[in-house]
């Protein structure tokens, strides 16, 4: 298992991954890319050109978590979403693609910019997985008591590993 990220010379961060870890990371990032595909735009050509999209809150709980409402007021939140969600989706796709492009078995050296993209991409995949698993503050305690035969065990273990990986990356960047 990866020992996480460490700071390297010249501002790079370094991690060593085995092939199985890279397969998991790439699979999760591919799923995120599928999930956050470009949202639909209206029929107005100007709105399409400007990336102005729909204002409805996503019904999928994971998408609602990845693209939360900015305001408690539904009207203000809808207006904000209309003008920002397309850009947010593009940024999340760019981060996920950066991770896909740079994740490889063996030593991975990331520039500061790539490392920041990894932090954001790992955050997105943790939010998505955590939402699907209904992770709470008590989940860590549950995991320590969970039997390896529990069908949820691999998913919770993956979530825990992603948390560790993101934490080590943030610490390496400091």
Secondary structure, DSSP 8 states (H G I E B T S, - for coil): -----EE-GGG-EEEEE-HHHHHHHHHHHHHHHHHT----B-S-HHHHHHT-B--S--SSHHHHHHT--S-SSHHHHHHHHHHHHHHHHHHHHHHHHHHHHH--SEEEEE-HHHHHHHHHHHHHHHHHHHHHHT--TTHHHHHHH--TTSTTHHHHHHHHHHHHHHHHHHHHH-
